[in-house]
Amino acid sequence: GVKGALRDEILLKLMVPTMFVQGNKDGLCPLDKLELTRKKMTCKNELHVVDGGDHSFKIGQKYQKSAGINQHDVELEAVKAIAQFVQNSIAESLT
């Protein structure tokens, strides 16, 4: 949040399954603060971390090269994680 303020009120009110996709280098929402909020949430929630990603999931060229990854593949993995989450959430709602 702004100046480190935790703005989690709206997230804590959610009643539907919620998927977070977060870059581990996101300066606007550090993973440790998101994890604290996720633990307080009452709805089902999951997190997919984009390794090396910033707030927009962008990964620097230097990191891509050193980690042997590329932007397209990392984004595809995030899409797959979201699809699996949606599929599981729908299946759970039908039982």
Secondary structure, 3 states (H helix, E strand, C coil): CHHHCCCCHHHHCCCCCEEEEEECCCCCCCHHHHHHHHHHCCCCEEEEEECCECCCCCECHHHHHHHCCCHHHHHHHHHHHHHHHHHHHHHHHCC
